[in-house]
Amino acid sequence: MPDADAMRPSAQVLVVMGVSGSGKSTVAARVAERLDWIFVDGDSFHTPEHVAKMHAGLALDDADRAPWLAAIAVWIRQRLERGESGVIVCSALRRAYRDVLTGGSRRVRIVYLDGSRALIAGRLAERHGHFMPPALLDSQFAALEPPAADEHPIVVGIADAPEVIADRIVAQVRAEDGARD
């Protein structure tokens, strides 16, 4: 397959990552709206079996995650091939997972929503109706490998309101797009 960067240089995809409860879906939807890009929540790529497993308080293992990550990677590649920019939510807690998603393309940017365990635990305690129970937060932090500098992430703290966080991400994306032009 040809490099997606060579196919449509203007297209890009943001992968909004972080532990459960960091605000990924809320922030990503606002970013996509502000940029007028396609938005999808990576949770929609989970199988019903995996959702049931997490709902039961059981963490997914790498074998569970592999087809989920592969499906998200296909979605990302399709956006780039079609010249469509998008924003997708995916916990992407480990470097190996992010490597699958980016496929080495500089047109796929990691956006890391960074927050303390205490802040996120408080948010999860107030969240109802989500399949990811607060009991799995420790497993998420145990698995978390924050993005390294060579991944060129956009790192944003989550203490502020989602609108403020989204504005910071959009400003950085636009500034970097301007620097490339």
N, C-alpha and C positions, 0 to 999 in steps of 0.2 A: 504494500500500500504506500502511495506517495506520502511524503511528510505533509501533514495538515498545514504547517506554517507556510509551505510553498504554494498550497492550493488557494487559500483565501487569507491573505495577510491581515485583513481588517477584522476578521472574526476572532472572538476570544470567548473563553468560558471561565467563570469564577466558580471555584469549589469552596463553598462556605463550610468550614469544619470546626469541630470542637466537641466537647463532651455533651451528653444529654443535659438539657436545661440551660445551655449557654445562650440560647436565643437564635439559633441558626435559622430556623424556618421564618421567624418573624423578621429578622434583619434581612435575610436573603430576598424575601418577597419585596421588601421596601427598596432594596438596591436594584432589583430587576425592574421595578416600576419606574424608578427615577431614571434609569438608563434606557428604558423602553426595550428591554431584552426579554427573552423567553425565560420563564422560571419553572423549575420542577423540584419537588422535594424528593430526595433520594430514598426516603422511607417507602415511597410508592413502588420501588423496585424489590422490596422484600417479599418473600413468599409468605403465604398465610401460615405456613408451618413455622417460619422464623419469627413472625409476629407473635404467634401463640407461645413459642419458647420464651421470648423476652417478657411477654405478659405474665408468664408463670414465674418470672424472677430468675431465669437462666440466661447467662451471657452466651452470645454466639461465639463459636470458635472460628479459626481461620478457614476450616472446610465449609462452614456455613456462609462465611463472608465472601468466599471466592466467586461464586456465581453472581452474587449481588454486586460486587465491585466490577465484575466483567460487564454486566448489563449497564451500569452507570458509565463505564468507559466507552461502550458502544454509543450511548446517547451523546456523550461529549464529542466523539469523533464525527458523528453524523452532523452535529451543529457546525463544526469547523469545515467539514466537506461542503456543506450547503452555504457557507458564508454567513451563518447565523450566530450571533453572540447570545450567550445564555448564562444563567446563574443556577447552580444546583447545590442542594444541601446534601452533605454526606459527612458523617462523623470523622472518617479518614484519620483515625487516631494514630496510626503507625505510618512511618515513612514508607514501608513497603506497599501499603494500601495507596498512598498518595502517588507513588511511582506508577502503579497500575493506572490510576486515573489520569495523570498528566501525560503518560506515554512519552515523556521527554520533551514535550512541546512547551515552548515559552508562551504560547497562546492560551495555555491553561494555567490560571493563577490560583494559588491557594490563599484563602482568606481565613485566618485563624482567629476565632473569637476566644479570647483569653480571659479567664476569670478564676477567682479563688474557689476552693471547694466549699467554703462556708457560704459564699454568695449564691453559688449554684444550688447547693443543698436547700437553701431557703426558698429559692424559686421552685424547685421540684416539689417541695412540701405543699406549695399552693397550687400546683398544676393537677388538674383532674382530667381523666378520660384519655390519657396518652398510654400507649402500650408499653412504654419503657418505664418501669417502676423505679422510684427513688433508691430502692435497695441495690440497684446495679451501678450507682454512681461510683462507689469505690472501685469496682472492676474497670470502669471507664478511665478513672484517673490512673489506675495501675497500668493500663495499656497505653496511655497517652505518651506519645513522643512528639513534643512541640516541634513545629517545622524549623529546620536549620536555615541559616543564612543562604546557603547555596540553593535552597528551594525558592528563593525570592518571594517569600510570603508577604502578604499584607497582614500585619498583626494589629488587632484592635482590642482594647480593653472593653469589658462589657458592663462596667458600673453605671454608665449613662443610659438614657432612654434609647429604645431601638431606633428612633428617628435620627438621633444624634450620631449613633454608631453607623447607621446607613449613610448619612451625609459624609462622614469621615472616609468611608470606603469609596464612595463615589468620587469624592475629591481626589483621592489618591489614584484611582483608575484614570480619571480624566487628565490629571497632571502627567502621569506616565504615558498616556496616549499622545499628549501634546509633545512630550520629549522625543517620542519615536518619529513624529512627523517631520 
